[in-house]
Amino acid sequence: MEKKDQARLYTIEGRVQGVGFRFFVEEEAHQLGLRGYVRNLYDGRVEVYAIGEEKQLARLRKQLELGAPASRVERVEERPAPLKDFKTFAIAASGEAAG
């Protein structure tokens, strides 16, 4: 069976800004071989856009739920997203939530 890339958009709520959460997500994504970005949202949440295979994305979701050592994750929302052209995974500038 051919492995296919999928894209997911995660929105994480809780104590996730100012606690190293974006760096934690970037490291996890690199270890999993994912592409995309993580960024703070203006309302205090963190947004993660990730591209990879289903298993990789499922592992990322588990890590997002656990969170960074100093964070406190209250909720992780996940939804399918359109595939975009990302070559790597990086921390992006803060912004509004994606449509």
Stockholm file with secondary structure:
# STOCKHOLM 1.0

chainA/1-99         MEKKDQARLYTIEGRVQGVGFRFFVEEEAHQLGLRGYVRNLYDGRVEVYAIGEEKQLARLRKQLELGAPASRVERVEERPAPLKDFKTFAIAASGEAAG
#=GR chainA/1-99 SS CCCCCEEEEEEEEEECSSSSHHHHHHHHHHHHTCEEEEEEBTTSCEEEEEEECHHHHHHHHHHHHHCCTTCEEEEEEEEECCCCCCSSEEECCCBCCCC
#=GC SS_cons        CCCCCEEEEEEEEEECSSSSHHHHHHHHHHHHTCEEEEEEBTTSCEEEEEEECHHHHHHHHHHHHHCCTTCEEEEEEEEECCCCCCSSEEECCCBCCCC
//
